[in-house]
Amino acid sequence: MVVLVALLPRKPGVSKEDFHRHWRERHGPLVVETLGKHLLGYEQFHRLPDAMGSGDEWDGVAIQRFESEDAFTAFLNDPAYAEKVAADEQQFIDVGRIVWFVAQPPERLV
């Protein structure tokens, strides 16, 4: 298993409320409906409105789990990704500022 970790900044001009609403109500279901066959899991971590932390540049963290790196590549290469999911990301995410990486599964310490 591999895990995609993505730090998501909202697009300039998009309010925090609109960002979270779109991600939760439109984008998340779109990802699951169109590309769910590639996923083992998908979680959204929405930043609290008055959350502590460094800076205000990240509005959320997306975690997606895949069976393998090949499954992740298949997710990205699926025509539905470009046609639907990536197109929708342009509506509310500052795509050029996304920070992401693919990692090993989490190591449970507690």
C-alpha positions as CSV (number, residue, x, y, z in Angstrom):
1,M,0.0,0.0,0.0
2,V,1.1,3.6,-0.7
3,V,-0.5,6.8,0.6
4,L,-0.9,10.1,-1.1
5,V,-0.6,13.1,1.2
6,A,-1.6,16.5,-0.2
7,L,-1.6,19.9,1.4
8,L,-4.3,22.0,-0.2
9,P,-4.5,25.8,-0.5
10,R,-7.6,27.5,-1.6
11,K,-7.8,29.4,-4.8
12,P,-7.5,33.2,-4.5
13,G,-10.9,34.8,-4.3
14,V,-12.5,31.6,-2.8
15,S,-13.7,32.0,0.7
16,K,-12.8,29.5,3.4
17,E,-16.4,28.5,3.7
18,D,-16.8,28.0,-0.1
19,F,-13.6,26.0,-0.3
20,H,-14.6,23.6,2.5
21,R,-18.2,23.3,1.1
22,H,-17.0,22.6,-2.4
23,W,-14.4,20.1,-1.3
24,R,-16.8,18.3,1.1
25,E,-20.0,18.3,-1.0
26,R,-18.8,18.4,-4.6
27,H,-15.2,17.3,-5.0
28,G,-15.0,14.5,-2.6
29,P,-18.1,12.7,-3.9
30,L,-16.8,13.3,-7.5
31,V,-13.5,11.7,-6.7
32,V,-15.2,8.6,-5.2
33,E,-17.8,8.3,-7.9
34,T,-15.4,8.6,-10.9
35,L,-12.1,7.2,-9.5
36,G,-13.1,5.2,-6.5
37,K,-12.1,1.9,-8.2
38,H,-8.5,2.9,-7.9
39,L,-8.7,3.9,-4.2
40,L,-8.4,1.9,-1.0
41,G,-9.4,5.0,1.0
42,Y,-9.9,8.7,0.9
43,E,-9.9,11.1,3.8
44,Q,-10.3,14.9,4.0
45,F,-8.9,16.8,6.9
46,H,-10.5,20.3,7.0
47,R,-8.6,23.0,8.8
48,L,-10.5,24.4,11.7
49,P,-11.5,28.1,11.2
50,D,-9.4,29.3,14.1
51,A,-6.9,26.5,14.2
52,M,-3.4,26.9,15.6
53,G,-0.5,26.2,13.4
54,S,2.1,27.8,11.2
55,G,0.7,30.2,8.6
56,D,-2.7,30.2,7.0
57,E,-1.5,28.9,3.6
58,W,-3.1,25.4,3.8
59,D,-6.8,24.8,4.1
60,G,-6.8,21.1,4.3
61,V,-5.0,17.8,3.9
62,A,-6.2,15.0,1.6
63,I,-5.1,11.5,2.3
64,Q,-5.7,8.8,-0.4
65,R,-4.7,5.2,-0.1
66,F,-3.7,3.0,-3.0
67,E,-2.9,-0.7,-3.3
68,S,0.4,0.2,-5.0
69,E,2.4,2.8,-6.9
70,D,0.9,1.3,-10.1
71,A,-2.6,1.9,-8.7
72,F,-1.7,5.5,-8.0
73,T,-0.4,5.9,-11.5
74,A,-3.5,4.3,-12.9
75,F,-5.6,6.8,-10.9
76,L,-3.7,9.8,-12.5
77,N,-3.8,8.3,-16.0
78,D,-7.5,7.5,-15.9
79,P,-9.2,9.8,-18.4
80,A,-11.8,10.7,-15.8
81,Y,-9.1,12.3,-13.7
82,A,-8.2,15.0,-16.3
83,E,-11.8,15.4,-17.6
84,K,-13.6,15.6,-14.3
85,V,-11.5,15.6,-11.2
86,A,-8.6,17.9,-12.3
87,A,-11.0,20.2,-14.0
88,D,-13.0,20.5,-10.7
89,E,-9.9,21.2,-8.7
90,Q,-9.4,24.3,-10.7
91,Q,-12.6,25.7,-9.3
92,F,-11.5,25.9,-5.7
93,I,-7.9,24.9,-5.2
94,D,-4.8,26.9,-6.0
95,V,-3.4,23.9,-7.9
96,G,0.0,25.4,-8.5
97,R,0.6,25.6,-4.8
98,I,-0.5,22.1,-3.8
99,V,2.3,20.2,-2.0
100,W,2.0,16.4,-2.3
101,F,4.0,13.3,-2.0
102,V,3.5,9.5,-2.0
103,A,4.5,7.8,1.2
104,Q,4.6,4.4,2.9
105,P,1.7,3.4,5.0
106,P,1.6,5.0,8.5
107,E,3.6,3.5,11.3
108,R,1.4,3.4,14.4
109,L,3.3,4.5,17.5
110,V,0.4,4.6,19.9
